[in-house]
Amino acid sequence: MTNPTDALIADLVSANHILADQGVVDGFGHVSVRTEAGEDRFLLSRSMAPALVEAPDIITYDLDGNGLDAQGRAGYLERFIHCEIYRSRPDVIAVVHSHSPSVLPFGVARTRLRPVYHMAGFLSQTSVFEIRDDFGPGTDMLVSNSRMGASLAKVLGCNCVTLMRGHGSVVVGRSLHEAVYRAVYTEINARVQTQAQALEGPIEFLTNEEAAAATQTNSAQLGRCWALWASQAAARRPPSLRTPRQRGVKAIAGAARS
């Protein structure tokens, strides 16, 4: 097994911090990325709150959910979400699972989550995973084995996002930056759509053509928001949790304000 690069691990750590800082994850939720060694390996933190993740917490997994370098570190119960999506979708490079609050209502109501503005054009097609369909009414709602992960991956299909009834959502991307971008804007779009539904009159959603064009344009601009979010997440971390590099970001940000 080829060791993942320090840069990829650092990006995954930043992804955890960004998603926490943007309110997509809290003490729960997780984000993974395929390794550069091939399609059958991916990186995911040990089981812990995303805001606290650092480089030593990252574990390399195979597609059966085995931690190849876990060394006694406990993994997330729902790592099988990642395993089975990577197995079924060779185009997917990164996966985010969250319980972001504005998205949750769309998994339990009959109103479909749709793109209301150009930053979320990727939401033109979404699906809802109903765990009862394959596993009955008595589960704890967690996707905690390969069969459940495969069932979720099937419902995701070729979409970018699937909602999980009574649970949360899964967002995928062709890069780690894209998956994080989509997770953040899925939450924002859900919030805006809910606000729009409280107003009088019908909502003008993006057409499929507008959504496709906007998605193509935005996919070329991902570095712009990633740089901002990473800087904000680093600056807002408690001093005791900042790495030397993040302390440097904080100092630079402070000098710019002064």
C-alpha positions in Angstrom: 0.0 0.0 0.0 1.4 3.4 -1.0 1.3 5.9 1.9 -1.1 8.8 1.3 0.6 12.1 0.8 0.9 14.6 3.7 -0.9 17.1 1.4 -3.9 14.9 1.0 -4.1 14.2 4.7 -3.8 17.9 5.4 -6.7 18.7 3.0 -8.9 16.0 4.7 -8.1 17.6 8.1 -9.1 21.0 6.7 -12.3 19.5 5.2 -13.3 18.3 8.7 -12.7 21.7 10.2 -14.4 23.6 7.4 -17.6 21.4 7.6 -17.7 22.0 11.3 -17.1 25.7 11.0 -19.8 26.0 8.4 -22.4 24.2 10.5 -22.7 21.2 8.3 -21.4 18.8 10.9 -21.3 19.0 14.7 -20.1 16.2 17.1 -21.3 13.8 14.4 -20.8 13.4 10.7 -17.7 12.5 8.6 -15.9 13.2 5.4 -13.6 10.9 3.4 -11.4 11.0 0.3 -9.9 8.3 -1.9 -6.1 7.9 -1.6 -3.8 8.5 -4.5 -2.8 4.9 -4.4 -5.9 3.7 -6.2 -9.7 3.3 -6.1 -9.8 0.7 -3.5 -8.5 2.8 -0.6 -9.8 5.9 1.1 -8.9 8.1 4.1 -11.3 8.8 7.0 -10.8 10.0 10.5 -11.1 7.7 13.5 -14.4 8.1 15.3 -14.4 11.6 16.8 -15.9 15.1 16.4 -14.8 16.5 13.0 -13.8 19.9 14.5 -11.1 18.1 16.6 -9.6 15.9 13.8 -5.9 16.2 13.2 -3.5 14.4 10.9 -2.7 11.5 13.4 -6.4 10.7 13.5 -6.6 9.8 9.8 -7.0 6.1 9.0 -6.6 4.3 5.6 -9.5 2.0 4.8 -10.2 -0.6 2.2 -13.7 -1.0 0.6 -14.7 -3.6 3.1 -14.4 -1.1 5.9 -11.1 -2.5 7.4 -8.8 0.1 8.9 -5.4 -0.9 7.4 -3.4 1.2 9.8 -6.0 1.7 12.6 -3.6 0.4 15.3 -6.4 0.2 17.8 -8.2 3.4 16.8 -12.0 3.0 16.6 -13.6 3.8 13.3 -16.9 5.4 12.6 -19.8 3.0 12.7 -21.1 4.4 9.4 -17.9 4.0 7.4 -19.8 1.6 5.2 -21.5 4.6 3.6 -18.2 5.6 2.2 -17.1 2.0 1.3 -20.1 1.2 -0.8 -20.3 4.5 -2.6 -16.7 4.2 -3.6 -17.3 0.7 -4.7 -20.3 1.6 -6.9 -19.2 5.0 -8.1 -15.6 5.1 -9.6 -16.1 8.8 -10.4 -16.6 9.7 -6.8 -13.4 10.9 -5.1 -14.9 12.3 -1.8 -17.9 11.6 0.4 -19.5 13.8 3.1 -22.2 12.4 5.5 -23.9 14.9 7.7 -27.0 15.7 9.7 -27.1 19.4 8.6 -30.3 20.9 10.2 -31.8 22.7 7.2 -31.6 19.6 5.0 -33.3 17.2 7.5 -36.9 18.4 6.8 -36.6 17.5 3.2 -35.9 13.9 4.1 -39.2 13.5 6.0 -41.5 15.8 4.1 -43.0 15.4 0.6 -41.4 18.6 -0.6 -38.4 17.8 -2.8 -35.1 19.6 -2.3 -34.4 21.5 -5.5 -31.9 24.2 -6.6 -33.2 27.7 -5.9 -30.1 29.5 -6.9 -27.0 29.1 -9.0 -24.6 28.0 -6.3 -26.6 24.8 -5.8 -27.3 23.7 -9.4 -26.0 20.3 -8.6 -29.2 19.7 -6.7 -31.3 19.3 -9.8 -31.5 15.5 -9.1 -31.8 14.3 -5.5 -33.2 11.1 -4.0 -34.3 9.9 -0.5 -33.0 6.8 1.1 -35.7 5.0 3.1 -33.9 2.5 5.3 -37.2 0.6 6.0 -37.5 -0.4 2.4 -34.8 -3.0 2.7 -34.3 -3.4 6.4 -37.7 -3.0 8.0 -38.9 -0.7 10.8 -36.7 -1.8 13.6 -33.2 -0.4 12.7 -31.4 2.3 14.7 -31.3 4.3 11.4 -27.5 3.9 11.1 -25.9 2.5 7.9 -23.6 0.2 9.9 -22.7 -2.7 7.5 -22.0 -3.3 3.9 -25.5 -4.4 2.9 -26.9 -1.1 4.2 -24.2 0.8 2.5 -24.9 -0.9 -0.8 -28.6 -0.1 -0.4 -27.8 3.6 0.2 -25.4 3.7 -2.8 -28.1 2.2 -5.0 -30.5 5.0 -4.1 -27.8 7.6 -4.6 -27.4 6.3 -8.1 -25.7 8.8 -10.3 -26.8 11.8 -8.3 -24.6 14.2 -6.2 -26.9 14.1 -3.1 -29.2 11.7 -1.4 -31.2 12.5 1.7 -31.6 9.9 4.5 -35.1 9.9 5.9 -35.0 10.7 9.6 -31.2 10.8 9.6 -29.3 13.2 7.4 -27.7 13.3 3.9 -24.8 12.1 1.8 -23.0 14.3 -0.7 -20.4 13.2 -3.1 -17.9 15.0 -5.3 -15.2 14.4 -8.0 -12.7 16.0 -5.6 -12.5 16.7 -1.9 -13.0 20.4 -2.5 -16.1 19.7 -4.6 -17.7 17.4 -2.0 -17.2 20.0 0.7 -18.5 22.8 -1.5 -21.6 20.7 -2.3 -22.2 19.8 1.4 -22.1 23.5 2.4 -24.3 24.7 -0.4 -26.8 21.9 0.1 -27.3 23.2 3.6 -27.6 26.8 2.4 -30.0 25.9 -0.5 -32.2 24.0 1.9 -32.4 27.0 4.2 -33.2 29.4 1.4 -35.8 27.1 -0.1 -37.5 26.8 3.3 -37.6 30.6 3.5 -38.9 30.9 0.0 -41.7 28.5 0.7 -42.9 30.7 3.6 -43.5 33.6 1.1 -46.6 34.0 -1.0 -46.7 32.5 -4.5 -44.8 29.7 -6.3 -41.1 29.3 -6.2 -39.1 29.8 -9.4 -36.6 26.9 -9.3 -33.6 26.7 -11.6 -34.4 24.9 -14.9 -32.4 21.8 -15.6 -30.5 23.7 -18.2 -29.7 26.5 -15.8 -28.6 24.0 -13.1 -26.3 22.2 -15.5 -24.7 25.4 -16.8 -24.2 26.8 -13.3 -22.7 23.6 -12.0 -20.2 23.6 -14.8 -19.2 27.2 -14.1 -19.0 26.8 -10.3 -16.9 23.6 -10.6 -14.1 25.7 -12.0 -14.2 28.1 -9.0 -13.9 25.7 -6.0 -10.5 27.0 -4.8 -11.9 30.4 -4.2 -14.4 29.3 -1.4 -12.1 26.6 -0.1 -9.3 29.1 0.6 -11.8 31.4 2.4 -13.4 28.6 4.5 -10.1 27.1 5.5 -8.8 30.4 6.6 -12.0 31.1 8.6 -12.0 27.7 10.2 -8.3 28.0 11.2 -8.8 31.6 12.6 -11.8 30.5 14.7 -10.2 27.4 16.2 -9.3 27.7 19.9 -5.6 28.5 20.4 -5.0 25.2 22.1 -6.2 23.3 18.9 -4.4 25.3 16.3 -1.4 23.8 14.5 1.7 26.0 13.9 0.5 26.6 10.3 -3.0 27.7 11.5 -1.4 30.0 14.1 0.4 31.6 11.1 -2.9 32.0 9.3 -4.4 33.7 12.3 -1.5 36.1 12.6 -1.7 37.0 8.9 -5.5 37.6 9.2 -5.0 39.8 12.3 -2.3 41.9 10.5 -4.6 42.3 7.5 -7.4 43.7 9.7 -5.1 46.1 11.5 
